[in-house]
Structure formats: structure tokens, C-alpha cells
Amino acid sequence: MGTIFDGSKAFKHIEKLAVEIGARTAGSKEDHAAADYIKGYFEGLGLDTTVQEFEIETGDVKNASLDVLKPYGESIACEGMSMLGQTGPEGIEGELIHIETTDEEYLSPAITGKIVVTNGVKRKNLPIITKLKPLGFIFIENYPRMQPKHFWGNYSENMAHGNFPGVRVTFEDGFKILKSGATHARIVVEAELSKLKTKNIIAELKGTSHPDEIILVGGHYDTVPGVRGASDNAGGTSITMELARVFIEKGSKRTVRFIAWGSEEMGLDGSNLYAKKIKADDREAKEKDTKSETELDRTRLMVNLDVHGALIGTNVAAVLGPSMLTDSLKLLSKESGVVFDVKEAVYSSDGTPLSAVGVPSVSFSRRSGIDIMMHSSEDIIEYLSPDALESQGRFVEKWMTRYVTSAIAFPFKRKVPEKLMKQIKEYYENWGKDLP
């Protein structure tokens, strides 16, 4: 049987998720509607479908503003960062200071009591920032013509480091603030923090001859606030859902779990939870001196699908695993004529937590000029194409059929090389979170 992945079928899932349902911030009613839709689809295919529910801490910005006070008066459009810090309705006023980054080299008592203009917070340096006690932050987008993007701010576990109200502005507005010599500003960030529930949707296709060998295939379905997330990541979710249909028809020697991950945008919450659970179960089993393989032992590979569907773009695969895994993608790219930029590196998405606990992963994505619109209201379906989904989806289908679902013996060692594990550890360290 040849490839049967249908880009038009996948595109219909994007229409449902990104157009009909819309922005799917973790824990929201739209997030739950998306989860119900995905679950219903998997169940309709006849897959054994379960839900892994979990709690997240989140924030909803109610009011955010930025006013330059001296030497001129002007209001600047901005996005508030709900979980980095808050002000009352009166806001905070202070002197501005510009530093290139929040790397340790730039952190000094000069920022104490001032509003810092910079490009972002290095989470690993939050303890230093806490001691220096800046008043707040203005973050400038890295590239021109980008909207000021709503990021969640620092994740909830970092709130203990202090209250640092922050807003994001465009590159152009940030340039104007600095070029004009602005010295004082007022920031207002009012947000409502809450604990909400979201979930991973897990649909299992039982393997025929090697059912104890588990393959994970997934993409996250949530978005950042106010963003439809057509490419990021209704696109990846749609490919996951269509691959489920494909492999029900084609069958698989190994057990395949198709997973729609929850709360990726809040910090890979769904995949971190999954990885922590199978690692904890593994530790508990080994403490009992059991010689049988645990679920972690039996999980052979994670296939992650994040940011897909752009009509204009190029294909990318990031590998955290043995070199033979990398080579298989390069070989199939040459053979099939579908160009892929294959590299061994951390891709900041749901494959990384699984590789952090020893499961090799491949993260497939579509690089495009519309990436500058990611996490903004311009991540819309109009830039996407069924043909682009089909090209990517058929490549993944062909690769999985050859090396994963139909191989007589699984060809890839269950190993993440030390050099890549070091990258994973550095990724988590820079992010300010513990490894799963």
C-alpha cells in the first residue's frame, strides 16, 4: 500500500480548531471544546482513547498599558505579561534603563528601582534579578514588523522570585523609546490568576506482532491567549489526527499512541507530566527489583509535530536520538525528493521532555516566513495549504511505515547520546525548570 495521507482531510481539522473554535488557551472553554473534538474524532476511528487531566496555573490580562512620561508624553501599544508581575490600576512609574539582555554580565545595581528596557528575561538569572529589585520591564520584540506578542510571562513556579510587571512592545516602538532618549514611563498590568484544568488526549492503536513496543505520535492543541494558532499548532494536531486514520487503515506491528498534548504553550506542561509519570512508575518498579520492562523501557520513540501547514516554507526535522535515526530521515529525504533540513538539536516542544527521560524523539516542523507571526493574532489559516500538509504528512507516513510501524525489528537504539542529553539539560536550566 502506498501513502494515503490526505492533506484535505487534515486541513478540515485546522478549520475546526483554528476557525470554528478559535483561540485555545490552556484551561479555557475553547481549550476544552478542542479536546472534546479531538477525543470524539479518535473515538470515532475506533481507537482506545483516554484522558490525562491535570491542573495548571494561568493568568488572564485584564488591563495593560505603557505611557512614556519624559521627556514627552505618549501612549505605546503593548501586551501585558500576566504571570511575570502585576500592578494596581494606578500602575508603576519609574526611570528607564536599557540593557542588551538579562544575561549576568548586564545585571548590576544600576537596574535597582528602575524600569528595565530589554529583549526578555533569562529565567536562570531570576535569583539575581530578585536581589537587584528592578521596578518592572519593557520587552522589545526581536524583529521589525512583528506584533507585540502575548507571552505568559514567567511560569507560575517563578512567581516566588518577585513581582516584576512587564509589557511587550514592537521593535519599532522599542527603537523609538531608545532613540528618543525617553527617561521615564508608567506601566500598568492588571491580571487575574487562576488554577484551571486541561488534558492530554491519548488514543492507542494496539500493535499486532510487537504490542509491547510503544511509539508516541503527537502535537499540542493549545495556543497563547487571543491567538487562533492555525500553524502553531492546529497544523501539527491535524497531521497527528490524520496519521491516526492512516495507520488504522494500514495497521502497525507496534503499539502507536496518538497524543494531543495540552498546555504546551505554558511550558510543555502536558508532555512534562506524561514524562514525569512514566519515569516515576519506572523508578518505583525498579525499586521493587522487578526484571520486567516498564512502560518507560517499552517506549521506543516520540514523533512530535509542531508548527505546520504554511504554503510557502521548508521542512525541518530536529532529532534527539541515535545517529541512525538522523540518517534514516536524510536518506528518505534524498530518496523521496522531499527536502528536509535534518539536524541533531533540541526543538522547544513536546518531544524534549520525553527525550529528557531517555526516549529518542524527532520533531517535524515547517519553517516559513510566517513564523514571525507565531504567537500573534496573524497566525491564521489563510497562510496555510492542504498541499503543504500533505507533503509533510506523507513523508512522515512513509518514514514511519518503513522504519517504525512495519519494520521486522525496531532499527533505532533507545538511547539519547550524551552530547544531546547535555543540550537538553542546558535547555531546562536556561528555562528555569527541573528535568522531568
Summary of the structure (lengths in Angstrom):
residues: 436
radius of gyration: 22.6
end to end distance: 39.2
largest distance: 73.7
contacts: 1604
relative contact order: 0.16
helix: 39%
strand: 27%
